[in-house]
């Protein structure tokens, strides 16, 4: 078989847009990116081009079909050069983009940004790290502004989500208000009364399945409401988890609760449940389906422990952190301890033999999972630290360890710290931008003395030239 030469390899043109255009098919911006990249390739003599496109995927998500296809081609040795319009198109994450660039280096792939004048064929460009920092800062700032708007709306009692609780539907006059769906509300009342009668949630689910009562997703689909889980195999497959979720919803007492979850990470979109004091509660804001006494009684019944656990062992440290790559279900830890010896210690897919999905077992020994995690940690440890976090931490360190004096004005006093915050920020930004990232294991040091502050950044002047010998008037603006 003939070995593939550099001329035979592909020139990958990558395009990405973070939202869909109103037009059918690809958006105008994607088409513009394609045109710009094709013009650049033609003018610079690049042939054998192929487009890799991700339309409607945000830059903080690095699991994309187009990007994955391009990386597969790179790892197979089929790509010679990657060309993008700007660095923000490849992604908006300092660490993740750094890992992608390292992959390009490992497979000797030339990386070009048409608008940023970045070309790895010309050597390492420190400003590319600065561009990555700005791209991630833009996402962080946008996320902060959106959170502020959401908080303002919730404080006024306005919803930020279009989802509707089972038993209600959105009002036709005002989409932000709920009205009772009598057919579904009857099922909700039945569930609460069944618990009061002493039935288990599993038994209630079996009865609803036997009577062919539609599950919440199927009910929303039939009434024309937005469906949260659009994919389900059986429209009558009630489960104990669904019943339990309905029983703990405070909305059925007429209580509007806003801000029950909060997004903690703008990149991964991971959320957490908020504490009661963080939530915005408005009593009597929606029509009630069950009375307060019934709801409170059901909560007390549900909190009662009726069966002791079979084993008192502490959970595996990976429990709750692993998910099936095929169906997305959590991986369940399975173990058996016989005469002080583990004869089975592995994770399996919790979607195996379930009502709503039927995945394979995916039996994976715990030792193999831990070995794989360790290998990944060792691989990414070379690029440790979020630059925005490091910048904020450095500013906080200087602020917390600086002395503050005050100057008395005519009507009030003004605090005067030893070091102006803007000056410290600029100094740290320069240290982060101009440090030598090729020197692995190096660190930026901040040393504070009684009469001065010193910031040491790894690396040096160009060609080892001392700063005293530099003529500032003759130094060009391009480094």
N, C-alpha and C positions, 0 to 999 in steps of 0.2 A: 504494500500500500504506500503511495507517494506521500511523503511528509508535507504537511501544509506549510507554505511559505508566508512571509509577512504580507506579500501582495494579495494572497488568497484570503486573508483574514478580513473580517467585517469591520466597517466603521460604524459604530453604534451611535445613533442620534436619539437622545432620550428627552422626552417631553412629559411634563406633569402639570395638572391644574387641580386646585383644591376644591373647586365647586363646579356644578354642572351649569351649562349655559341653557337658555330657554329654547334654543334650537334643537331639533331632532338630530341625534347622532353626536359627533364630536363637536366640541365648542369652538367658537371663533378663536379664542386664545390658543388652543391647541394647534389649530391650523396656522396661526401666525408663527408659533414656535417652530413648526415644521418648515415653513417657508424660510425663516431666518437661518435655521440650521442647514437646510439644503443649499441656500445661497453661500453660506460660509464654507461648506464642504466643496462646492464647485469652484469658488475663487481660490481655495488653497490646495486644489488638486487631489482631494479625497474622492475615491470612487468605491464601488461595492458597499454602498451605504444601506443600512436597515434601521427602521424606526422602532423604538420601544416606547410605548405610551401608557400613562396612567392618568385617566380623566376622572375627576371627582374624588380624589384621595388627598387628604391633608398631608402637609410636609412632615408632621411629627410621627406619621405612621410609616414604618419602614418595611412592612409586609405588604408589598404591592405586586400585582401580577406582572406588570411591565418590567419593574426593577428586578424581580426574581428571575424572569426570563433572560434578561441581560446578564445578570450575575452567573446564571447557568452557562451561558455562552462563554463568559470570561473564564470560568473554572475549567471548561472543556478545551480552552486554548483556541477558540474560534474568533476572538475579538482582539483587534490591534489597538483601536483608539475609541474613546468615549468622548462625545461632544455634547455639551448642554448649553442652554441659553445663558443661565446664570447659576451661581452656586445654590441659591434657594430652591432651584428646581430639583436638585438631587435630594434635598431634605433640609429640615430646620431643626437640627440637633447636633450640638458640637461633638459629643462623643460618638454618636452613630455615624455622622458624616466622616469623622476621623477614621473609624473602622472601615468604611467603604473605600476611602483613599488608600488605606493600608492594603486592602484586597487588590486594588489596582496595581500598587507597587509590587506585591508578591507575584502577580502574573504578568508583570512587565507591560501593562496597558497604559498607553498615553492618555492623559486626562486634560481636556480643554474646555474652558468656559468662554463662549464667544463674546459676551458682553463685559466680562470682568478681566479680560486679557490674562487669564491664567493658562499656562501651558507647562505641564510637568517636564516636557522635553527641554525647557530652559532652566531646569533645576528647581529646588525647593523655594517656595514663595511664602514668607512669613505672613504676608497680608491675607492669605487665604484663610488662616485661622481667625483673623479679625473679622472677615466676612461671615464666617460660620457663627461667630459670637453675636454679631449684629442680627443675623437671621433668626437665631434662637431668642434673642432679646425681643424681637418684634412679636413673636408668638406669645411670649410671657406677658408682654404689655397688653396685647389684645385680650388675652385671657383675663387679666386683672380688670380691664374695663368692662368686659361682659359680666363678670361676677358682680361688679358694682351696680350695673343696670338691673340685674336679676334681684339683688338684695333690695334695691329701691322699690321694685314692683311688689315683692313679697311683703314688705313693710306696709304697703297700702292695701294688702289683701288681694292682689292681682296674681293670677297663676302665670307660671313661666313654662308650663308643660301642657300639651294638648291631650294627654292621656286621661281617661275617665275610669273611675272605679266601677267594678262590676255591680250592677244594680241601679246605675245611673246612666244618663246620656247627656251630651252637651245640648244646651238650650239653643234653639234655632234663632232666637232673638239676640242672645249674647253667648258666644262660644265659651266664654270664661265662666259661665254659670252652669250648674248641674240641675237636671230635673230627674225625677224618679222614673225608671223603666219598670213598670208594674210587674211584667212577667218575670224579669230577673230578680226584682226585689222580693217576690214571693219565694224564690229559691233561697235567697239570703236569709229571710225570716225562718224558713224551714230548717236551715242548717243550724242557726242559733238555738232554736227550740229543741232540736234533736240532741244537742250537747247538754242542754238543761235536763233532758230526759235520761241522760246517762249513756247515750250512744257514743262510741269511739269515732274518730274522724275516718278511720279505715272503713268502718261499717257504713257510715254515711256515704262515702265515696262509692262503695259497692252498690248501694241502693240507687243512687243517681245514675250510675252506669246502666243498671238493669232497666230503669225506667226511660232510658234514652233521652235524658235531659241534656241539652247542649252545654258544653263547657264554655267558660267566658269568652275565649277567642272565637268560637263558632257563633256565639250569640252576637258579638260585635260585628262579625262578618255578615250575619243575616239582617241586622238592623242598620247596616251602612256606617258603623262607627270605625275609627282607626283600630287596626288589629295589631297588638304588640307582638305576639308570637304567631306569625302567619303560617309556619310549617308545623303541621301536626298530622299524625296518621289517622287517629280516631276522633271524630267530633264529639264523642260521648265519654272520652277516657278521663273521667274525674279521678284525681289522686288525693292522697292524704295531705300532700304538700299544698295543693290548691285550696283545700278546705281550711287548713291551718292559716294560710295567708288571708283568707276572707275573714276568719274569726278575729284576727288581731287588728283589723282596720278600724281606726277611730272615726272615720268619716261616716260610718253607718249611724252614729248618734247625732249627726248634724254638725259635727266639728270639722271645720276646714283647717287642715294642717299643711303648711307650706315650708319648704326647706328641710325635708326629711333626710335628704342626702346632699352631699357636697362633693364636688370634684376637687381632689387634692393634687393631682398631677396633670398639668395641661398637655403633657406629651403622651402619657399612657391612658389618659382619661379615666384613671382609677378613682372610684368614689368610696366614700365611707358614710355610714349612718350617723346622723348628727345626734347630739345629746338633746334632751327635752328643752333645756334652756336656750339652745341655738335655734329652735324652731319658731315659726310664727303661727300661732293658733288663734282662730276666730270662732268663738262659740256661736252655734245657731246660724251659721252662714249658709248652710245647705240644708235641704229637707231631710229629716231623719227617717231611717228605715226601721231601726230597733230603738227601744228606750235605753236610757243610761243604766238603769238597774240591771237589765238583762245583759248588757255588754260587760259591765263590771263583774257580774256573777260568772259569766263564761270565762273571763280572764283568770279568775281565781281557780276555776276548775282546770284550766289548761296549765296553770303553773304547778299543780299538784304532781309530785313525782310518784308514779304508780309502779315502777319496776326498777329495781337496782341494776346497774350495769354488770355484765357477766365478769368483767375483769377490771381491776383498779389500776392497771398499768397506765403510765402517761402516754399520750398520743405520740406517734412518730413525728419527728421535727419537720417532715415534708407534707404532713397531712393538711389538706386544704390549699396547697400551693400548686398542685399538679393537675393538669387538664388533658383530656383526650384530644389528640391532634385530628381525629376523624370526625367526632360528633360534638366536641366541646364540653362534654360532661367531666365532672371531677373524677380523678383517680382515687379509688378507695384502698386504704391500706388493709391488707389481709395478713394475719399472722396466727400461728399456733405455737404454744409453749408446752412442750411435753418433757417432764422430768428435768426442768431447768435448761432445756435446749430448744433453740428455735428451729423447727422443722419446715417452716414456711414463713418467709418475710418478703412480701412483694406487694406491688400495686396493681389493681385491675380497674377497668373502666366501669364507672357506676351506671352507665347507660346500657350495660349488658343485660339482656332479657328484661327490658322495661316496657311499659305500656306505650309510651309516646315515641320511643326509638329502640332500635335493636342493633346495637353495635357489637363488635367482637370483644373478647375478654381483654386482649392486650396485656397479657401477663408479663410484668416487668419486675425482676428482682430489685430490691431496694439498693443493693450494693452497686448494681450497674448504673442506676439513676444517679447515685451520689458520685460515682466516678465521672460520669458525663458532665455533671454540674461543676465539679472541680476543674475539669479540663477547660470549660468555658471561662471560669473565673481566672484561671491562669493566662488565658489568651488575651482577655481584655484588661488585665491589670496594668499593662504598659501605658494605657491612656486613662489614668485615674483622675477623677475630679471634674465637676461641672464648673466651667469658667465663671458663669454668672454667680454661682454660689460662692466660689472662692473670692470673687470681687466683693460681694456683700459681706462675707465673713471678715475680710481684711479691713474694710471700712468700719465695721462694728468693733473690731479689736482696737483700732486706733481711737475711736470715739470713747470706748469704755475705759481706756487707760490714759486719756488726756486730761489735763487740768483745765478748769473753766473759771475764768474770772469774769467780772461784770463791770460795765461802765454805766454810771448813773447819768441818765439824760434828764431833760426838763420835766417829763411827766412819767417816765418809766425807766427801767434799767435794761441794758442789752447785754446778753451773755457773749463773751469773747473766748472761744476755745483756743488752746495753744496752736492748733493747726486747723486751717479752714477745710471744711469737708470737701469742697470742690477741688481744692489742691491735692488732697489725699487721694480722692477718686481718680484724678487724672494721672497721678504718679503710679497708682496701682494698675490702671489700664495700660499705661506704657510698659510696666513690668511684665504684664501678662502677654502683651502683643509682641514685645521684642525679645522675650526670653528664648533661649535655644531649646526647642522641643526635641531636637535630635538627641540631646544628652538625656538619656533615660535615667530616672531616679533622682533627677535634680529638683530643687525646690526654690521657691521665692521666700526670702526671709525678711521679716519686719522687726527691726531692733529699735526700741525706744529708750532714750537716755533723758537725763534731766534737761539738757540744753538742745537736743536735736532728735531727729528721727531718721533712721537709715533703712532703705529698701534695697535689698540685694537680689538681682535677677540673674539666673544662670546665663552664660554666654558672654560675649564681649563685642568690641567695635569691629567693624569690617577689616579683615586681614590683620587683626591684632593691634591696630593703631590706637594709641592712648588718646583719650578725649582732649588732653591738653594740647596736642599737636594738630587738632582739627581747626580749620578756619571756618567759622560758622557762616561767613558771608559767601563761601564758595561751595557749600554743601547743597547738592541738588535736592529737589522735593521728592524725587522718585528714588526709593531705596532698593 
